[in-house]
Amino acid sequence: MRLLVLGGTGFVGGAIVTEAVRRGWSVTVFNRGLHGDVPVGVRRLRGDRTGPDGLAALAGGEWDLVVDTWDGAPRAVRDAARALVGAAGHYGYVSSGSVYAEPVLPGSDEDAPVVAAAADALDGDYAHLKAGGERAAIEVFGDRALLARAGLILGPGEDIGRLPWWLGRVARGGDVLAPGPRELPVQYVDVRDLAAWLLDRGTEGVGGAYNVVSRTGHTTMGELLDAAVGVTGGGAVLRWTDPEPILAAGVEPWNDLPIWIPLGHEYRWLQERDVTRAYAAGLVCRPVAETVADTWRWLREVGGVPPRAGRPARAAVGLSPEREAALLATVADRGAPA
């Protein structure tokens, strides 16, 4: 199988390359060559897809499958797709659940309305960039375009730092503000499971849009944080706290306390999307304990969350120690150790 990855050195792209190499595929990556390394045996083509003649290095190539991880201007997806439409059998675009037009009802599937976006747009917010990228892929490749609307992506290599923040916090030990309830369902996908699904479906020539994320409740906040305590050995004590005092203190779910989105929150749908279609198409999600353990192992190897390959830096996630301590003091009589 001949695979071309547009990108290939970041979090998701790197996982796709690693999985393809493991399968013994012929793998080519196309990027600017400024960030990250590629495994031995992977061919690297260099070019800036946003610049004049930036796709020239792709000329003359032939691939069975292209996977595009781009999250910038949709026009770059359109131009790449046009350059490859006669040279590739299938086009996989790593999209996002953020493409859905708000308000989104929990439990919505792939038929929910998507934000209006143009395939030739040069800017926009994240939702419009991804939706425009989808439109570009479909306009050029039609039913040969596979749209993987990923949700929360965790696992080794994570360059946003959500699960790494929790692992680092738990590793420091002491009382940890654990946002409740313990049984709160969490929906996410391990980056390696996303990669495997994309390559499997691309090989089969599957097209269309899929919510590629685990079932709601694949794990819970309790299971995730218990796994973090178990692998780090930091002696942390989880102080489970109801959502109300946390929210009253101005804490932002998802950002201040990564992964956590309480029931009833306006963005709760991010962890309650219907995934019937993806599971019917072969999605398999590994246990949370494996994702947590492997991410902790990777973090210790690399020493910290890496910069995002070729992308602007994002604001750091997670509460500061001072703010967490103040919250713990405020709700001490409400929480109970796990």
C-alpha positions as CSV (number, residue, x, y, z in Angstrom):
1,M,0.0,0.0,0.0
2,R,1.4,3.4,-1.0
3,L,0.5,6.2,1.5
4,L,1.1,9.9,1.3
5,V,0.7,11.9,4.5
6,L,0.3,15.7,4.2
7,G,2.1,16.6,7.4
8,G,3.3,13.5,9.1
9,T,5.4,14.8,12.0
10,G,2.8,16.2,14.4
11,F,0.6,14.3,16.9
12,V,-2.0,12.8,14.6
13,G,0.1,12.7,11.4
14,G,3.0,11.1,13.3
15,A,0.7,8.3,14.6
16,I,-0.6,7.6,11.1
17,V,3.0,7.4,9.8
18,T,4.0,5.1,12.6
19,E,1.0,2.8,12.1
20,A,1.6,2.6,8.3
21,V,5.3,1.8,8.8
22,R,4.3,-1.0,11.3
23,R,2.1,-2.4,8.5
24,G,5.0,-2.5,6.1
25,W,3.5,0.1,3.8
26,S,5.4,2.4,1.4
27,V,5.1,5.8,3.2
28,T,5.8,9.3,1.9
29,V,5.3,12.5,3.9
30,F,5.0,16.0,2.5
31,N,5.8,19.0,4.7
32,R,8.1,21.9,5.0
33,G,10.8,19.8,6.6
34,L,11.2,22.2,9.5
35,H,9.8,20.2,12.4
36,G,10.2,16.6,13.6
37,D,11.8,13.5,12.2
38,V,10.3,10.6,10.3
39,P,11.0,6.9,10.8
40,V,13.7,5.2,8.8
41,G,12.5,4.2,5.4
42,V,9.9,7.0,5.1
43,R,10.4,9.3,2.1
44,R,10.1,13.0,2.8
45,L,9.1,15.5,0.2
46,R,9.5,19.1,1.1
47,G,7.3,22.0,0.2
48,D,5.1,24.8,1.6
49,R,1.6,24.1,0.5
50,T,0.6,27.7,1.1
51,G,3.3,29.2,-1.2
52,P,3.7,29.6,-4.9
53,D,4.5,26.3,-6.5
54,G,4.5,24.9,-3.0
55,L,3.1,21.5,-4.2
56,A,5.7,21.0,-6.9
57,A,7.4,18.1,-5.0
58,L,4.2,16.0,-5.4
59,A,4.4,16.1,-9.2
60,G,4.9,12.6,-10.7
61,G,4.0,10.7,-7.6
62,E,1.3,8.0,-7.3
63,W,-0.3,6.8,-4.1
64,D,-3.2,4.6,-3.1
65,L,-4.2,6.7,-0.2
66,V,-3.6,10.3,0.9
67,V,-4.2,11.4,4.5
68,D,-4.3,15.2,5.2
69,T,-4.1,16.5,8.7
70,W,-4.2,20.2,7.8
71,D,-6.1,22.5,10.1
72,G,-5.3,25.8,8.4
73,A,-6.9,27.6,5.4
74,P,-9.3,25.4,3.5
75,R,-7.8,26.6,0.2
76,A,-4.7,24.6,1.0
77,V,-6.8,21.5,1.2
78,R,-8.5,22.3,-2.1
79,D,-5.2,23.0,-3.9
80,A,-3.6,19.8,-2.5
81,A,-6.6,17.7,-3.5
82,R,-6.6,19.2,-7.0
83,A,-2.9,18.4,-7.4
84,L,-3.4,14.8,-6.3
85,V,-6.8,13.9,-7.7
86,G,-5.2,12.1,-10.6
87,A,-2.4,10.6,-8.6
88,A,-4.2,9.1,-5.6
89,G,-7.0,6.7,-5.2
90,H,-8.5,8.0,-2.0
91,Y,-8.3,11.1,0.2
92,G,-8.7,10.9,4.0
93,Y,-9.1,14.2,5.8
94,V,-8.7,14.4,9.5
95,S,-11.5,16.7,10.5
96,S,-13.2,17.5,13.9
97,G,-16.5,17.4,15.7
98,S,-16.1,21.2,15.9
99,V,-17.5,21.5,12.4
100,Y,-21.1,21.1,13.8
101,A,-23.2,24.3,13.9
102,E,-24.1,25.3,17.4
103,P,-26.2,24.7,19.3
104,V,-25.5,21.0,19.0
105,L,-27.8,18.5,20.7
106,P,-26.1,15.8,22.8
107,G,-26.3,12.5,20.9
108,S,-26.2,14.1,17.4
109,D,-24.9,12.1,14.6
110,E,-23.1,13.0,11.3
111,D,-26.3,14.3,9.8
112,A,-26.3,17.3,12.2
113,P,-25.9,20.7,10.4
114,V,-22.3,21.8,9.8
115,V,-21.2,25.4,9.9
116,A,-21.3,27.2,6.5
117,A,-17.7,27.3,5.2
118,A,-16.0,27.9,1.8
119,A,-13.6,25.5,0.2
120,D,-11.4,28.4,-0.9
121,A,-11.4,30.3,2.3
122,L,-8.1,31.8,3.5
123,D,-9.0,32.3,7.2
124,G,-11.6,31.6,9.8
125,D,-12.0,30.1,13.3
126,Y,-11.3,26.4,13.9
127,A,-14.8,25.2,13.1
128,H,-14.9,27.0,9.7
129,L,-11.4,26.0,8.8
130,K,-12.2,22.3,9.3
131,A,-15.6,22.5,7.7
132,G,-14.0,24.3,4.7
133,G,-11.4,21.6,4.5
134,E,-14.1,19.0,4.4
135,R,-15.9,20.8,1.6
136,A,-12.7,21.1,-0.4
137,A,-11.9,17.4,-0.1
138,I,-15.5,16.5,-1.2
139,E,-15.5,18.9,-4.0
140,V,-12.4,17.4,-5.5
141,F,-12.6,13.7,-4.5
142,G,-16.3,13.2,-4.2
143,D,-17.2,9.8,-2.7
144,R,-13.4,9.0,-2.6
145,A,-13.1,11.5,0.3
146,L,-13.2,10.1,3.9
147,L,-13.9,12.7,6.6
148,A,-12.8,11.6,10.1
149,R,-14.5,13.9,12.5
150,A,-12.4,13.2,15.5
151,G,-13.3,14.2,19.0
152,L,-11.0,14.6,22.0
153,I,-7.8,12.9,20.9
154,L,-5.5,11.5,23.6
155,G,-2.4,9.3,23.6
156,P,1.4,9.3,23.2
157,G,2.5,12.4,21.3
158,E,-0.3,14.7,22.4
159,D,0.9,18.2,21.8
160,I,-2.0,20.1,23.4
161,G,-1.3,18.7,26.8
162,R,-4.7,17.7,28.2
163,L,-3.9,14.2,29.5
164,P,-0.3,15.2,30.1
165,W,-1.5,18.0,32.4
166,W,-3.4,15.6,34.5
167,L,-0.5,13.1,34.6
168,G,1.9,15.8,35.7
169,R,-0.5,17.1,38.3
170,V,-1.2,13.7,39.8
171,A,2.6,12.9,39.7
172,R,3.2,15.9,42.0
173,G,1.1,14.2,44.6
174,G,-0.9,15.8,47.4
175,D,-4.6,16.7,47.3
176,V,-5.8,17.0,43.7
177,L,-9.0,18.8,42.8
178,A,-10.9,16.1,41.0
179,P,-14.0,17.5,39.1
180,G,-17.0,15.3,39.7
181,P,-18.9,13.3,39.5
182,R,-16.6,10.3,39.4
183,E,-19.0,8.5,37.1
184,L,-19.1,11.4,34.5
185,P,-18.9,9.7,31.1
186,V,-15.9,10.7,29.0
187,Q,-15.7,10.3,25.2
188,Y,-12.3,10.4,23.4
189,V,-10.2,8.5,20.9
190,D,-6.7,7.2,21.3
191,V,-4.6,8.7,18.5
192,R,-3.4,5.2,17.6
193,D,-7.0,3.9,17.2
194,L,-7.8,6.9,15.1
195,A,-4.8,6.2,12.9
196,A,-5.6,2.5,12.5
197,W,-9.3,3.2,11.6
198,L,-8.3,5.8,9.0
199,L,-5.8,3.5,7.3
200,D,-8.3,0.5,7.4
201,R,-11.1,2.5,5.9
202,G,-8.9,4.3,3.4
203,T,-7.7,0.9,2.2
204,E,-11.3,-0.2,1.7
205,G,-12.1,3.0,-0.2
206,V,-14.7,4.1,2.3
207,G,-16.0,7.7,1.9
208,G,-18.2,10.1,3.8
209,A,-18.2,11.6,7.2
210,Y,-17.8,9.7,10.5
211,N,-17.6,10.7,14.1
212,V,-14.4,8.9,15.0
213,V,-14.4,8.9,18.7
214,S,-15.2,6.3,21.4
215,R,-18.7,5.7,22.7
216,T,-19.9,8.1,25.4
217,G,-18.8,6.5,28.7
218,H,-16.0,4.4,27.1
219,T,-14.4,5.7,30.3
220,T,-15.3,8.0,33.2
221,M,-13.5,10.8,34.9
222,G,-13.0,8.5,37.9
223,E,-11.5,5.7,35.8
224,L,-9.2,8.1,34.0
225,L,-7.9,9.8,37.1
226,D,-7.6,6.5,39.0
227,A,-5.4,5.2,36.1
228,A,-3.3,8.4,36.3
229,V,-2.8,7.8,40.1
230,G,-1.9,4.2,39.4
231,V,0.8,4.8,36.8
232,T,2.5,7.9,38.3
233,G,2.9,6.6,41.8
234,G,2.8,10.1,43.1
235,G,0.7,9.4,46.1
236,A,-1.9,11.8,45.0
237,V,-5.3,11.9,46.8
238,L,-8.2,12.7,44.5
239,R,-10.6,15.2,46.2
240,W,-13.8,14.7,44.3
241,T,-15.8,17.9,44.1
242,D,-19.3,18.6,42.7
243,P,-19.4,20.7,39.6
244,E,-21.4,23.6,41.2
245,P,-18.7,25.1,43.4
246,I,-16.1,24.6,40.7
247,L,-18.1,26.4,38.1
248,A,-19.1,29.1,40.6
249,A,-15.4,29.9,41.0
250,G,-15.1,30.7,37.3
251,V,-13.3,27.5,36.3
252,E,-13.6,26.8,32.6
253,P,-14.3,23.1,31.8
254,W,-12.1,21.7,29.1
255,N,-9.4,24.3,29.5
256,D,-8.9,25.0,33.2
257,L,-9.7,21.3,34.0
258,P,-8.8,19.5,30.8
259,I,-11.1,16.8,29.5
260,W,-13.9,17.5,32.0
261,I,-17.2,18.8,30.7
262,P,-20.0,18.5,33.3
263,L,-23.5,17.4,32.4
264,G,-25.7,20.2,31.4
265,H,-22.8,22.4,30.1
266,E,-23.4,24.1,26.7
267,Y,-20.4,22.1,25.3
268,R,-21.4,18.8,26.8
269,W,-22.2,17.5,23.3
270,L,-18.4,17.3,22.6
271,Q,-18.5,14.2,24.7
272,E,-21.9,12.9,23.7
273,R,-21.8,12.4,20.0
274,D,-23.4,9.4,18.3
275,V,-20.7,7.1,17.0
276,T,-22.9,4.3,15.6
277,R,-21.6,4.8,12.1
278,A,-17.9,4.7,13.0
279,Y,-18.3,1.6,15.1
280,A,-20.3,-0.1,12.3
281,A,-17.3,0.7,10.1
282,G,-14.8,-1.0,12.4
283,L,-13.7,1.5,15.0
284,V,-12.1,-0.2,18.0
285,C,-11.0,1.8,21.1
286,R,-8.5,0.4,23.5
287,P,-9.0,0.6,27.3
288,V,-8.3,4.0,29.0
289,A,-5.7,2.4,31.3
290,E,-3.6,1.6,28.2
291,T,-3.9,5.1,26.9
292,V,-2.9,6.6,30.3
293,A,0.0,4.3,30.9
294,D,1.5,4.7,27.4
295,T,1.1,8.5,27.5
296,W,2.9,8.6,30.9
297,R,5.7,6.4,29.5
298,W,6.1,8.7,26.5
299,L,6.1,11.8,28.7
300,R,8.9,10.5,30.8
301,E,10.9,9.6,27.6
302,V,10.5,13.1,26.0
303,G,10.5,15.1,29.1
304,G,7.4,17.2,28.4
305,V,4.7,18.2,25.9
306,P,6.4,19.0,22.6
307,P,5.6,22.1,20.6
308,R,2.9,21.7,17.9
309,A,4.7,20.9,14.7
310,G,4.4,23.8,12.2
311,R,1.5,25.3,14.1
312,P,1.0,28.4,16.3
313,A,1.4,27.8,20.0
314,R,-1.8,27.4,22.0
315,A,-2.6,28.7,25.4
316,A,-1.5,26.3,28.2
317,V,-4.2,24.2,29.7
318,G,-4.8,23.4,33.3
319,L,-5.2,25.3,36.6
320,S,-2.2,26.9,38.3
321,P,-1.1,25.3,41.6
322,E,-2.2,28.5,43.4
323,R,-5.6,28.5,41.9
324,E,-6.1,24.9,42.6
325,A,-5.1,25.3,46.2
326,A,-7.5,28.1,46.7
327,L,-10.3,26.0,45.2
328,L,-9.5,23.0,47.4
329,A,-9.6,25.3,50.5
330,T,-12.9,26.7,49.5
331,V,-14.6,23.3,48.9
332,A,-12.7,21.3,51.5
333,D,-15.9,20.5,53.4
334,R,-17.7,19.3,50.2
335,G,-15.0,17.0,48.7
336,A,-14.1,13.5,49.9
337,P,-10.9,11.6,49.1
338,A,-11.1,8.9,46.5
